[in-house]
C-alpha cells in the first residue's frame, strides 16, 4: 500500500518517467519516509497507551540512532519491522514498570555498549555496495554509540529514571545487531 501511495505521489513530481533511475529512487525514498513516519507514530501511540511517552521517545531515539548508524537485523517487510519494534517496546515498558534495580540497568547498558562498540557495523545484503566505506561507517557508528553512552551518563546524574530507557534502547540495538550478524553468518555458510 505504501509503495502504491509513493508511486502516485512521486508521479506528481515527475511529468515523465526518465530512465535514469531517479523516479524509482524517489519512490523508494518516499516509501521509507512514509513508513518511518507511520511506524514512529504507532510506537508513540503505544507509549501513550502505557502512559510512558517520554520513556518511549527515548527508547525509540536510542534504537534509531544505533540502528541507522550501525545496522542490524532487518525484517522482511515493513509490517514485520513495525510489529517487532512494537513487541519490543511493549516488553521494555512492562519491564520498566517492574522498577528493576538501577545496577541491573547499568550492567545491561555496559554489556550492550561493549557489544555495539565491538561490532559497530552489520551491512544489510542490499547495502553491499557500501563495502568500500566500512571503515568510515564503523567510525560513525562508534561515535553515535558513544554519544548515546554520554546521554546515559548525563541522565544518570540528572534523573536516573531516564537512564533506564537509554539502557533498554541500547539493549535492543545490541540484540538487533547481534541478530543481523548471526543472520549474515548463517547465510554465508
C-alpha positions in Angstrom: 0.0 0.0 0.0 2.8 2.5 0.9 4.5 1.6 -2.4 1.4 2.5 -4.4 1.0 5.8 -2.5 4.7 6.5 -3.0 4.3 5.9 -6.8 1.3 8.2 -7.0 2.9 11.0 -5.0 6.2 10.7 -6.9 4.3 10.8 -10.2 3.1 14.3 -9.2 6.7 15.4 -9.2 7.8 13.7 -12.4 5.9 14.6 -15.6 7.6 11.8 -17.5 9.4 8.8 -16.0 13.0 9.2 -17.1 15.1 6.1 -17.5 18.0 7.3 -15.3 16.5 5.6 -12.3 15.7 8.8 -10.4 11.9 8.1 -10.4 12.5 4.7 -8.7 14.9 6.2 -6.2 12.3 8.9 -5.3 9.6 6.2 -4.9 11.9 4.2 -2.7 12.9 7.2 -0.6 9.3 8.4 -0.2 8.2 4.9 0.8 10.8 4.7 3.5 9.9 8.2 4.7 6.2 7.4 4.9 6.9 4.1 6.7 9.2 5.8 9.2 6.6 8.4 10.0 3.7 5.9 10.4 5.7 3.4 12.4 7.1 6.1 14.7 3.6 7.4 15.2 2.4 3.9 16.0 5.2 3.4 18.5 4.4 6.7 20.2 0.8 5.7 20.5 1.9 2.6 22.3 4.0 4.7 24.6 0.9 6.9 25.3 -1.2 3.8 26.0 1.3 2.8 28.6 1.4 6.3 29.9 5.2 6.3 29.3 5.5 8.7 26.3 8.9 10.1 27.4 10.4 6.7 28.0 9.1 5.5 24.6 10.6 8.5 22.9 14.0 7.8 24.5 13.9 4.1 23.6 12.9 4.8 20.0 15.5 7.5 19.6 18.3 5.4 21.0 17.4 2.4 18.8 17.0 4.6 15.7 20.4 6.2 16.3 22.2 2.9 16.8 20.3 1.1 14.0 20.8 3.9 11.5 24.5 4.3 12.1 25.4 0.6 12.5 22.7 -1.6 11.1 21.3 -4.8 12.5 18.6 -7.3 11.8 16.2 -6.3 9.0 12.7 -7.7 8.9 11.3 -9.0 5.6 8.5 -6.4 5.4 7.5 -3.0 6.8 4.7 -4.7 8.9 7.1 -7.2 10.4 9.6 -4.4 11.2 6.9 -2.5 13.0 5.5 -5.5 14.8 8.9 -6.5 16.0 9.6 -3.0 17.3 6.2 -2.7 18.8 6.6 -6.0 20.7 10.0 -5.0 22.0 8.7 -1.6 23.1 5.7 -3.2 25.0 8.1 -5.7 26.7 10.5 -2.8 27.5 7.7 -0.7 29.0 6.4 -3.6 31.0 9.9 -4.4 32.3 10.4 -0.8 33.2 7.2 -0.8 35.3 8.9 -3.5 37.5 11.4 -1.0 38.8 14.4 -3.2 38.3 17.4 -2.0 40.3 19.5 0.6 38.6 22.6 -1.6 38.9 21.0 -4.2 36.6 20.3 -1.5 34.1 23.9 -0.2 34.3 25.2 -3.8 33.7 22.9 -4.3 30.8 23.8 -0.9 29.3 27.6 -1.7 29.7 27.2 -5.1 28.1 25.2 -3.5 25.2 27.6 -0.7 24.8 30.6 -3.1 24.7 28.9 -5.2 22.0 27.9 -2.2 19.9 31.5 -0.9 20.0 33.0 -4.3 19.3 30.5 -5.0 16.4 29.9 -1.4 15.1 28.5 -2.4 11.7 26.3 -5.0 10.1 25.6 -4.2 6.5 22.4 -5.5 5.0 22.8 -7.6 1.9 21.2 -4.8 -0.2 23.9 -2.4 1.0 27.0 -4.4 -0.1 27.8 -1.5 -2.4 28.9 0.4 0.7 31.5 -2.3 1.4 34.4 0.0 0.5 33.2 2.6 3.1 33.0 0.3 6.1 36.0 1.9 7.9 34.2 5.3 7.9 30.9 3.8 8.7 32.3 1.9 11.7 33.8 5.1 13.0 30.5 6.9 12.6 28.7 4.1 14.4 31.1 4.1 17.3 30.8 7.9 17.6 26.9 7.5 17.7 27.1 4.8 20.3 29.5 6.8 22.5 27.1 9.8 22.1 24.3 7.5 23.4 26.5 6.4 26.3 27.1 10.1 27.1 23.4 10.7 27.2 23.1 7.7 29.5 25.7 9.2 31.9 24.0 12.6 31.7 20.6 11.1 32.6 22.3 9.1 35.4 23.4 12.3 37.1 20.3 14.4 36.3 17.5 11.8 36.8 18.4 8.1 36.9 14.9 7.1 35.9 15.6 8.4 32.4 18.8 6.4 32.0 16.7 3.2 32.2 15.1 3.7 28.8 18.5 4.6 27.3 19.9 1.3 28.6 16.8 -0.6 27.2 17.2 1.1 23.8 20.9 0.1 23.7 20.0 -3.4 24.6 17.5 -3.6 21.8 20.1 -2.1 19.4 22.7 -4.7 20.5 20.2 -7.5 20.1 19.3 -6.3 16.6 23.0 -6.0 15.7 23.7 -9.5 17.1 20.7 -11.0 15.2 21.8 -9.3 12.0 25.3 -10.6 12.4 24.1 -14.1 13.1 21.8 -14.0 10.1 24.6 -12.8 7.8 27.0 -15.5 9.0 24.3 -18.3 8.7 23.6 -17.2 5.1 27.3 -17.3 4.1 27.9 -20.8 5.5 
